[in-house]
């Protein structure tokens, strides 16, 4: 089996395991009782970590950073750092004013970049955190991640 095949199977297995595994006594509140999710659930600065495989970059990839969600469907990455077999980059300030996101009433949604790149999300704990799966429209890329809000927004 090729190196890419091994990485792809590993990443796919991790995604399936994390999707279907149940830990006794653990429960995840997707959204509050009798309330649906919306753009407003994601508001504030989130710390994120994403890992996976990108065959175009030669194998495994990882990235972490800070991402801002404005509560109205717009977002932007503040700082990020990452690594792959192709190379790595140190903390980089980033302005991404054209980023947007959608959140549906069932707490699923999407992150959209100005270049058309899309990632799907599930909003958890009323917006305190979310899970992400990217690589949807890119062959040979499977990247998953988690993000957690750093501070509570004050109304």
Phi and psi restraints in degrees (value plus and minus 20) as a CYANA .aco file:
   2 UNK   PHI     -90.4   -50.4
   2 UNK   PSI     144.0   184.0
   3 UNK   PHI     -80.9   -40.9
   3 UNK   PSI     -63.1   -23.1
   4 UNK   PHI     -81.9   -41.9
   4 UNK   PSI     -62.5   -22.5
   5 UNK   PHI     -78.9   -38.9
   5 UNK   PSI     -61.0   -21.0
   6 UNK   PHI     -84.9   -44.9
   6 UNK   PSI     -66.1   -26.1
   7 UNK   PHI     -83.1   -43.1
   7 UNK   PSI     -61.2   -21.2
   8 UNK   PHI     -83.5   -43.5
   8 UNK   PSI     -65.1   -25.1
   9 UNK   PHI     -83.1   -43.1
   9 UNK   PSI     -60.4   -20.4
  10 UNK   PHI     -82.7   -42.7
  10 UNK   PSI     -67.9   -27.9
  11 UNK   PHI     -85.1   -45.1
  11 UNK   PSI     -62.5   -22.5
  12 UNK   PHI     -84.0   -44.0
  12 UNK   PSI     -63.0   -23.0
  13 UNK   PHI     -81.1   -41.1
  13 UNK   PSI     -61.3   -21.3
  14 UNK   PHI     -82.5   -42.5
  14 UNK   PSI     -64.8   -24.8
  15 UNK   PHI     -81.1   -41.1
  15 UNK   PSI     -66.9   -26.9
  16 UNK   PHI     -84.8   -44.8
  16 UNK   PSI     -62.8   -22.8
  17 UNK   PHI     -81.6   -41.6
  17 UNK   PSI     -66.5   -26.5
  18 UNK   PHI     -88.8   -48.8
  18 UNK   PSI     -46.2    -6.2
  19 UNK   PHI     -95.2   -55.2
  19 UNK   PSI     -60.6   -20.6
  20 UNK   PHI    -125.7   -85.7
  20 UNK   PSI     -31.1     8.9
  21 UNK   PHI     -91.6   -51.6
  21 UNK   PSI     120.0   160.0
  22 UNK   PHI    -142.8  -102.8
  22 UNK   PSI     110.7   150.7
  23 UNK   PHI    -121.0   -81.0
  23 UNK   PSI     104.1   144.1
  24 UNK   PHI     -75.4   -35.4
  24 UNK   PSI     112.8   152.8
  25 UNK   PHI      66.5   106.5
  25 UNK   PSI     -29.8    10.2
  26 UNK   PHI    -117.4   -77.4
  26 UNK   PSI     116.9   156.9
  27 UNK   PHI    -157.5  -117.5
  27 UNK   PSI     129.4   169.4
  28 UNK   PHI    -137.6   -97.6
  28 UNK   PSI     102.3   142.3
  29 UNK   PHI    -107.2   -67.2
  29 UNK   PSI      88.9   128.9
  30 UNK   PHI     -89.4   -49.4
  30 UNK   PSI     -63.3   -23.3
  31 UNK   PHI    -172.1  -132.1
  31 UNK   PSI     141.8   181.8
  32 UNK   PHI     -84.7   -44.7
  32 UNK   PSI     134.5   174.5
  33 UNK   PHI     -77.9   -37.9
  33 UNK   PSI     116.9   156.9
  34 UNK   PHI      39.2    79.2
  34 UNK   PSI      -1.9    38.1
  35 UNK   PHI    -146.2  -106.2
  35 UNK   PSI     119.1   159.1
  36 UNK   PHI    -117.4   -77.4
  36 UNK   PSI     137.9   177.9
  37 UNK   PHI    -100.6   -60.6
  37 UNK   PSI     138.9   178.9
  38 UNK   PHI    -175.7  -135.7
  38 UNK   PSI     159.9   199.9
  39 UNK   PHI     -70.6   -30.6
  39 UNK   PSI     -59.5   -19.5
  40 UNK   PHI     -82.8   -42.8
  40 UNK   PSI     -41.9    -1.9
  41 UNK   PHI     -83.5   -43.5
  41 UNK   PSI     -52.5   -12.5
  42 UNK   PHI    -120.3   -80.3
  42 UNK   PSI      80.2   120.2
  43 UNK   PHI    -168.2  -128.2
  43 UNK   PSI     103.6   143.6
  44 UNK   PHI     106.5   146.5
  44 UNK   PSI    -189.4  -149.4
  45 UNK   PHI    -118.0   -78.0
  45 UNK   PSI     109.8   149.8
  46 UNK   PHI    -137.4   -97.4
  46 UNK   PSI     117.4   157.4
  47 UNK   PHI    -112.7   -72.7
  47 UNK   PSI     112.7   152.7
  48 UNK   PHI    -149.0  -109.0
  48 UNK   PSI     136.1   176.1
  49 UNK   PHI    -158.0  -118.0
  49 UNK   PSI     106.0   146.0
  50 UNK   PHI    -147.1  -107.1
  50 UNK   PSI     117.5   157.5
  51 UNK   PHI    -159.8  -119.8
  51 UNK   PSI     136.9   176.9
  52 UNK   PHI     148.2   188.2
  52 UNK   PSI    -171.3  -131.3
  53 UNK   PHI    -151.1  -111.1
  53 UNK   PSI     115.8   155.8
  54 UNK   PHI    -156.0  -116.0
  54 UNK   PSI      85.7   125.7
  55 UNK   PHI     -84.4   -44.4
  55 UNK   PSI     -47.6    -7.6
  56 UNK   PHI     -86.9   -46.9
  56 UNK   PSI     -47.2    -7.2
  57 UNK   PHI    -118.4   -78.4
  57 UNK   PSI     -13.7    26.3
  58 UNK   PHI      72.2   112.2
  58 UNK   PSI      -4.0    36.0
  59 UNK   PHI     114.3   154.3
  59 UNK   PSI    -155.1  -115.1
  60 UNK   PHI     -89.2   -49.2
  60 UNK   PSI     128.3   168.3
  61 UNK   PHI    -154.6  -114.6
  61 UNK   PSI     133.2   173.2
  62 UNK   PHI    -168.6  -128.6
  62 UNK   PSI     125.2   165.2
  63 UNK   PHI    -170.0  -130.0
  63 UNK   PSI     124.3   164.3
  64 UNK   PHI    -159.5  -119.5
  64 UNK   PSI     136.3   176.3
  65 UNK   PHI     159.7   199.7
  65 UNK   PSI    -188.5  -148.5
  66 UNK   PHI    -138.5   -98.5
  66 UNK   PSI     115.6   155.6
  67 UNK   PHI    -151.6  -111.6
  67 UNK   PSI     115.8   155.8
  68 UNK   PHI    -128.0   -88.0
  68 UNK   PSI     110.0   150.0
  69 UNK   PHI    -134.0   -94.0
  69 UNK   PSI     109.6   149.6
  70 UNK   PHI    -112.4   -72.4
  70 UNK   PSI     -22.1    17.9
  71 UNK   PHI      61.0   101.0
  71 UNK   PSI     -17.1    22.9
  72 UNK   PHI    -148.0  -108.0
  72 UNK   PSI      -8.2    31.8
  73 UNK   PHI      77.1   117.1
  73 UNK   PSI     -19.7    20.3
  74 UNK   PHI    -132.1   -92.1
  74 UNK   PSI     132.0   172.0
  75 UNK   PHI    -175.2  -135.2
  75 UNK   PSI     148.0   188.0
  76 UNK   PHI    -182.2  -142.2
  76 UNK   PSI     122.7   162.7
  77 UNK   PHI    -101.8   -61.8
  77 UNK   PSI     112.5   152.5
  78 UNK   PHI    -108.0   -68.0
  78 UNK   PSI     -76.2   -36.2
  79 UNK   PHI    -164.1  -124.1
  79 UNK   PSI     128.0   168.0
  80 UNK   PHI    -171.0  -131.0
  80 UNK   PSI     136.1   176.1
  81 UNK   PHI    -162.3  -122.3
  81 UNK   PSI     130.9   170.9
  82 UNK   PHI    -179.8  -139.8
  82 UNK   PSI     152.0   192.0
  83 UNK   PHI    -173.8  -133.8
  83 UNK   PSI     129.5   169.5
  84 UNK   PHI    -173.8  -133.8
  84 UNK   PSI     157.1   197.1
  85 UNK   PHI     -85.1   -45.1
  85 UNK   PSI     -43.2    -3.2
  86 UNK   PHI     -96.0   -56.0
  86 UNK   PSI     -41.2    -1.2
  87 UNK   PHI     132.4   172.4
  87 UNK   PSI    -197.5  -157.5
  88 UNK   PHI    -162.3  -122.3
  88 UNK   PSI     144.9   184.9
  89 UNK   PHI    -156.0  -116.0
  89 UNK   PSI     124.6   164.6
  90 UNK   PHI     -99.5   -59.5
  90 UNK   PSI    -199.8  -159.8
  91 UNK   PHI     -71.3   -31.3
  91 UNK   PSI     107.0   147.0
  92 UNK   PHI    -147.2  -107.2
  92 UNK   PSI     107.7   147.7
  93 UNK   PHI     -94.0   -54.0
  93 UNK   PSI     118.1   158.1
  94 UNK   PHI    -156.7  -116.7
  94 UNK   PSI     118.3   158.3
  95 UNK   PHI    -136.4   -96.4
  95 UNK   PSI     101.8   141.8
  96 UNK   PHI    -150.8  -110.8
  96 UNK   PSI      48.2    88.2
  97 UNK   PHI     -87.3   -47.3
  97 UNK   PSI     -37.6     2.4
  98 UNK   PHI    -113.6   -73.6
  98 UNK   PSI     -14.1    25.9
  99 UNK   PHI     -91.9   -51.9
  99 UNK   PSI     127.1   167.1
 100 UNK   PHI    -163.1  -123.1
 100 UNK   PSI     152.0   192.0
 101 UNK   PHI    -171.5  -131.5
 101 UNK   PSI     135.8   175.8
 102 UNK   PHI    -142.6  -102.6
 102 UNK   PSI     127.8   167.8
 103 UNK   PHI    -155.9  -115.9
 103 UNK   PSI     105.4   145.4
 104 UNK   PHI    -114.4   -74.4
 104 UNK   PSI     141.2   181.2
 105 UNK   PHI     -74.5   -34.5
 105 UNK   PSI     -47.1    -7.1
 106 UNK   PHI    -105.4   -65.4
 106 UNK   PSI     -10.6    29.4
 107 UNK   PHI      54.3    94.3
 107 UNK   PSI      -5.2    34.8
 108 UNK   PHI    -114.2   -74.2
 108 UNK   PSI     143.6   183.6
 109 UNK   PHI    -196.9  -156.9
 109 UNK   PSI    -187.3  -147.3
 110 UNK   PHI    -164.0  -124.0
 110 UNK   PSI     128.2   168.2
 111 UNK   PHI    -123.3   -83.3
 111 UNK   PSI     113.9   153.9
 112 UNK   PHI    -146.4  -106.4
 112 UNK   PSI     111.5   151.5
 113 UNK   PHI    -117.6   -77.6
 113 UNK   PSI     141.0   181.0
 114 UNK   PHI     -79.5   -39.5
 114 UNK   PSI     -49.8    -9.8
 115 UNK   PHI    -103.7   -63.7
 115 UNK   PSI     -16.1    23.9
 116 UNK   PHI      75.1   115.1
 116 UNK   PSI     -25.4    14.6
 117 UNK   PHI     -83.5   -43.5
 117 UNK   PSI     115.5   155.5
 118 UNK   PHI    -147.2  -107.2
 118 UNK   PSI     122.1   162.1
 119 UNK   PHI    -153.0  -113.0
 119 UNK   PSI     124.0   164.0
 120 UNK   PHI    -117.3   -77.3
 120 UNK   PSI     127.1   167.1
 121 UNK   PHI    -151.8  -111.8
 121 UNK   PSI     140.6   180.6
 122 UNK   PHI    -147.0  -107.0
 122 UNK   PSI     102.7   142.7
 123 UNK   PHI    -102.5   -62.5
 123 UNK   PSI     108.6   148.6
 124 UNK   PHI    -139.8   -99.8
 124 UNK   PSI     133.9   173.9
 125 UNK   PHI      31.4    71.4
 125 UNK   PSI      24.5    64.5
 126 UNK   PHI      47.1    87.1
 126 UNK   PSI      -3.9    36.1
 127 UNK   PHI      86.5   126.5
 127 UNK   PSI     -19.1    20.9
 128 UNK   PHI     -88.5   -48.5
 128 UNK   PSI     -46.4    -6.4
 129 UNK   PHI    -171.4  -131.4
 129 UNK   PSI     147.0   187.0
 130 UNK   PHI    -171.9  -131.9
 130 UNK   PSI     135.5   175.5
 131 UNK   PHI    -124.7   -84.7
 131 UNK   PSI     129.6   169.6
 132 UNK   PHI    -156.4  -116.4
 132 UNK   PSI     124.7   164.7
 133 UNK   PHI    -150.6  -110.6
 133 UNK   PSI      98.2   138.2
 134 UNK   PHI    -141.0  -101.0
 134 UNK   PSI     155.0   195.0
 135 UNK   PHI      76.0   116.0
 135 UNK   PSI      -5.1    34.9
 136 UNK   PHI     -84.4   -44.4
 136 UNK   PSI     -56.4   -16.4
 137 UNK   PHI    -135.1   -95.1
 137 UNK   PSI       7.1    47.1
 138 UNK   PHI    -151.4  -111.4
 138 UNK   PSI     102.7   142.7
 139 UNK   PHI     -87.8   -47.8
 139 UNK   PSI     114.1   154.1
 140 UNK   PHI      62.0   102.0
 140 UNK   PSI      -5.4    34.6
 141 UNK   PHI    -146.6  -106.6
 141 UNK   PSI     106.3   146.3
 142 UNK   PHI    -156.7  -116.7
 142 UNK   PSI      92.6   132.6
 143 UNK   PHI    -152.2  -112.2
 143 UNK   PSI     110.0   150.0
 144 UNK   PHI    -140.1  -100.1
 144 UNK   PSI     141.1   181.1
 145 UNK   PHI    -187.3  -147.3
 145 UNK   PSI     154.6   194.6
 146 UNK   PHI    -154.5  -114.5
 146 UNK   PSI     130.4   170.4
 147 UNK   PHI    -158.2  -118.2
 147 UNK   PSI     128.1   168.1
 148 UNK   PHI    -155.4  -115.4
 148 UNK   PSI     114.8   154.8
 149 UNK   PHI     -87.3   -47.3
 149 UNK   PSI     114.7   154.7
 150 UNK   PHI    -100.2   -60.2
 150 UNK   PSI     -55.5   -15.5
 151 UNK   PHI    -161.2  -121.2
 151 UNK   PSI     136.4   176.4
 152 UNK   PHI    -101.0   -61.0
 152 UNK   PSI     118.0   158.0
 153 UNK   PHI     -96.5   -56.5
 153 UNK   PSI     118.0   158.0
 154 UNK   PHI    -118.7   -78.7
 154 UNK   PSI     110.6   150.6
